[in-house]
Amino acid sequence: MRHLADPLLWAALALAAITFAMPALSPIFARLYPEIVPPVYARDGFAALLLSHAVLVAVPAIVTAIVGVGLAVAATRTGGGEVKALVEAGAVIGQAIPPVAVLAVAVPAIGFGAVPTMVALAIYGLLPVVENAVAGLRGVPPAVREAATAMGFTPAQVLWRVELPLAAPAILNGLRLSVIVNIGTAAIGATVGARTLGMPIVTGLVVNKPSYVIQGAVVLALFAIVADLAFDRVAARFARHRRSD
């Protein structure tokens, strides 16, 4: 019975239901918007758009996790003060540049579709990962590092077996922020031909069909909620694992 109170379960079920049952909601939207034909966005299935949207977010998330943590490690090593300043400045600039501007520059160079969208998301999502990874690594108590060194750990072993596990909650939180922000931001990829949940939203705005906007926005919001709750679950399990150790 405890599982029935799980918010992640209900959010996932709601996302699946609204995604796959959207055509069945046609009578409702037809009554609300009788002037719109068809009442439900039908160019692409919402399930296919959701899958494509998830991939567009997941690939940049993997890239930002690897690059962001790598930059944070470089910035927190001995003598890494200048590196830290450059890394943080670069990450801030990357997030300060609107993804639309990145798309405008990337499209002429690499064409339309998913690739320029993923490039924009990777750049835009780097700052939260870098900031949280730096904070997590700097938050490791010096005494812990010294104890590990006294036990004979090499600097690489200290990093992999001590620092990164202790900094993992902060790193995970940074990745969570990056992913949640990019779930919404990825919708703009529809403007350059990427298959995202932004397609019904953009189409609805262009042709004045508000029902399409509502449909895309609801699925997009539920996707973001599910992702956020999933990160909560991972963080909770990680915390329990650390306590058991």
VMD Tcl script that draws the C-alpha trace (Angstrom):
set ca {
  {0.00 0.00 0.00}
  {2.92 2.31 0.65}
  {3.74 2.28 -3.06}
  {0.28 3.64 -3.85}
  {1.25 6.89 -2.09}
  {4.40 7.25 -4.18}
  {4.23 10.63 -6.01}
  {6.69 9.43 -8.64}
  {4.41 6.52 -9.52}
  {1.35 8.75 -9.90}
  {3.26 11.40 -11.86}
  {4.63 8.74 -14.22}
  {1.18 7.22 -14.67}
  {-0.29 10.66 -15.38}
  {2.43 11.34 -17.95}
  {1.86 7.99 -19.67}
  {-1.90 8.41 -19.64}
  {-1.97 11.91 -21.07}
  {0.73 11.06 -23.63}
  {-0.87 7.93 -25.04}
  {-4.50 8.95 -24.55}
  {-4.25 12.40 -26.11}
  {-6.25 11.41 -29.25}
  {-9.04 10.16 -26.98}
  {-9.32 13.67 -25.54}
  {-10.38 15.05 -28.92}
  {-14.09 15.39 -27.92}
  {-13.12 17.47 -24.89}
  {-10.88 19.82 -26.88}
  {-13.44 19.96 -29.69}
  {-16.04 21.19 -27.21}
  {-13.64 23.71 -25.68}
  {-12.29 24.92 -29.03}
  {-14.91 24.11 -31.71}
  {-13.16 26.31 -34.28}
  {-9.93 24.26 -34.19}
  {-9.72 21.33 -36.61}
  {-8.34 18.86 -35.71}
  {-8.72 19.67 -32.02}
  {-5.66 17.61 -31.01}
  {-2.20 18.09 -32.48}
  {-1.80 15.21 -34.94}
  {1.34 15.90 -36.97}
  {3.46 13.74 -34.64}
  {2.35 11.40 -31.89}
  {2.96 12.72 -28.38}
  {4.70 9.49 -27.37}
  {7.23 9.89 -30.19}
  {7.72 13.56 -29.31}
  {8.25 12.70 -25.64}
  {10.87 10.07 -26.48}
  {12.68 12.41 -28.86}
  {12.54 15.21 -26.28}
  {13.97 12.90 -23.61}
  {16.90 11.94 -25.85}
  {17.58 15.59 -26.68}
  {17.85 16.31 -22.96}
  {19.70 13.14 -21.94}
  {22.61 13.44 -24.38}
  {23.59 16.99 -23.31}
  {23.11 15.93 -19.66}
  {25.73 13.19 -20.08}
  {28.09 15.63 -21.79}
  {27.64 18.33 -19.14}
  {28.10 15.78 -16.34}
  {31.42 14.57 -17.75}
  {32.73 17.98 -18.79}
  {31.36 19.82 -15.75}
  {32.81 17.42 -13.19}
  {36.12 17.33 -15.08}
  {36.35 21.12 -15.02}
  {35.41 21.17 -11.33}
  {38.15 18.66 -10.53}
  {40.70 20.79 -12.40}
  {39.51 23.90 -10.61}
  {39.81 22.37 -7.14}
  {43.29 20.92 -7.44}
  {46.26 22.61 -5.80}
  {47.05 25.80 -7.66}
  {43.75 25.67 -9.51}
  {42.60 29.14 -8.48}
  {43.12 30.62 -11.93}
  {41.53 27.59 -13.54}
  {38.55 27.94 -11.20}
  {38.09 31.59 -12.19}
  {38.26 30.73 -15.90}
  {35.93 27.75 -15.53}
  {33.30 29.69 -13.60}
  {33.54 32.69 -15.94}
  {33.12 30.44 -18.97}
  {30.16 28.62 -17.42}
  {28.47 31.90 -16.49}
  {28.95 33.24 -20.01}
  {27.54 29.99 -21.42}
  {24.35 30.34 -19.39}
  {24.10 34.08 -19.99}
  {23.90 33.49 -23.74}
  {20.28 32.63 -24.62}
  {19.87 29.18 -26.21}
  {18.10 30.87 -29.11}
  {21.31 32.80 -29.84}
  {23.34 29.59 -29.74}
  {20.88 28.01 -32.17}
  {21.13 31.02 -34.46}
  {24.91 30.58 -34.62}
  {24.92 26.77 -34.74}
  {22.29 26.23 -37.44}
  {24.29 27.85 -40.29}
  {27.33 25.81 -39.27}
  {25.83 22.37 -38.59}
  {22.33 22.53 -40.05}
  {18.82 22.13 -38.70}
  {17.54 19.42 -36.38}
  {18.60 17.82 -33.14}
  {22.34 18.50 -33.19}
  {22.26 22.33 -32.80}
  {19.62 21.89 -30.09}
  {21.85 19.51 -28.13}
  {24.82 21.87 -28.52}
  {22.75 24.73 -27.11}
  {21.49 22.62 -24.19}
  {24.97 21.35 -23.34}
  {26.32 24.90 -23.17}
  {23.33 26.23 -21.29}
  {23.28 23.40 -18.74}
  {26.97 23.50 -17.80}
  {26.87 26.19 -15.09}
  {24.78 24.34 -12.45}
  {26.93 21.23 -12.81}
  {30.22 23.12 -12.51}
  {29.09 25.27 -9.59}
  {27.70 22.39 -7.57}
  {30.63 20.08 -8.33}
  {33.12 22.75 -7.24}
  {31.12 23.38 -4.05}
  {30.91 19.65 -3.31}
  {34.61 19.01 -3.85}
  {35.64 22.05 -1.83}
  {33.28 20.92 0.95}
  {35.23 17.70 1.56}
  {36.94 18.17 4.98}
  {40.74 18.46 4.68}
  {41.08 15.98 7.55}
  {39.38 13.33 5.42}
  {41.83 13.88 2.59}
  {44.75 13.78 5.00}
  {43.49 10.55 6.56}
  {43.16 8.94 3.14}
  {46.67 10.05 2.19}
  {48.03 8.69 5.47}
  {46.46 5.33 4.61}
  {48.55 5.25 1.46}
  {46.01 6.48 -1.09}
  {47.45 8.11 -4.19}
  {46.00 11.50 -5.25}
  {43.91 9.73 -7.91}
  {42.58 7.26 -5.32}
  {41.74 10.10 -2.94}
  {39.76 11.75 -5.72}
  {37.88 8.66 -6.89}
  {37.36 6.85 -3.58}
  {36.96 9.77 -1.18}
  {36.30 13.19 -2.74}
  {33.90 12.30 -5.54}
  {31.71 10.01 -3.37}
  {31.46 12.71 -0.69}
  {30.75 15.39 -3.31}
  {28.23 13.20 -5.16}
  {25.08 14.71 -3.53}
  {26.12 18.21 -4.63}
  {27.06 16.98 -8.10}
  {23.72 15.19 -8.41}
  {21.88 18.34 -7.38}
  {23.70 20.33 -10.05}
  {22.84 17.76 -12.69}
  {19.25 17.82 -11.50}
  {19.02 21.58 -11.93}
  {20.63 21.36 -15.35}
  {18.26 18.64 -16.58}
  {15.08 20.25 -15.26}
  {15.97 23.60 -16.82}
  {16.85 21.95 -20.12}
  {13.60 19.97 -20.26}
  {11.82 23.29 -20.68}
  {14.55 24.89 -22.77}
  {14.62 21.98 -25.24}
  {11.17 23.01 -26.46}
  {12.78 25.81 -28.49}
  {14.49 23.15 -30.59}
  {11.21 22.88 -32.47}
  {12.02 26.23 -34.08}
  {15.02 24.66 -35.87}
  {13.40 21.38 -36.87}
  {14.13 19.22 -33.81}
  {11.34 16.86 -32.78}
  {10.45 18.02 -29.29}
  {7.38 18.65 -27.19}
  {7.77 22.24 -28.30}
  {6.35 21.35 -31.73}
  {2.67 21.51 -30.72}
  {3.40 24.62 -28.65}
  {5.13 26.45 -31.50}
  {2.54 25.30 -34.03}
  {-0.28 26.41 -31.77}
  {1.26 29.84 -31.34}
  {1.96 30.29 -35.05}
  {-1.47 29.21 -36.32}
  {-3.44 30.46 -33.31}
  {-4.53 27.06 -32.01}
  {-4.41 27.34 -28.21}
  {-5.48 23.73 -27.70}
  {-2.16 22.61 -29.22}
  {-0.27 24.89 -26.84}
  {-2.11 23.44 -23.85}
  {-1.48 19.86 -24.96}
  {2.24 20.36 -25.45}
  {2.61 22.36 -22.24}
  {0.81 19.75 -20.10}
  {2.95 16.86 -21.36}
  {6.10 18.98 -20.99}
  {5.21 19.95 -17.41}
  {4.45 16.36 -16.42}
  {7.77 15.25 -17.94}
  {9.63 17.84 -15.85}
  {7.78 16.74 -12.70}
  {8.60 13.08 -13.31}
  {12.28 13.90 -13.92}
  {12.46 16.00 -10.75}
  {10.84 13.27 -8.63}
  {13.17 10.68 -10.18}
  {16.20 12.72 -9.14}
  {14.70 12.95 -5.65}
  {14.45 9.15 -5.57}
  {18.05 8.69 -6.70}
  {19.31 11.20 -4.12}
  {17.34 9.49 -1.34}
  {18.67 6.05 -2.24}
  {22.21 7.41 -2.43}
  {21.82 8.96 1.03}
  {20.53 5.65 2.45}
  {23.45 3.80 0.85}
  {25.94 6.22 2.45}
  {24.33 5.83 5.86}
  {24.46 2.05 5.59}
  {28.18 2.24 4.82}
}
mol new
graphics top color blue
foreach p $ca { graphics top sphere $p radius 0.5 }
foreach p [lrange $ca 0 end-1] q [lrange $ca 1 end] { graphics top cylinder $p $q radius 0.2 }
display resetview
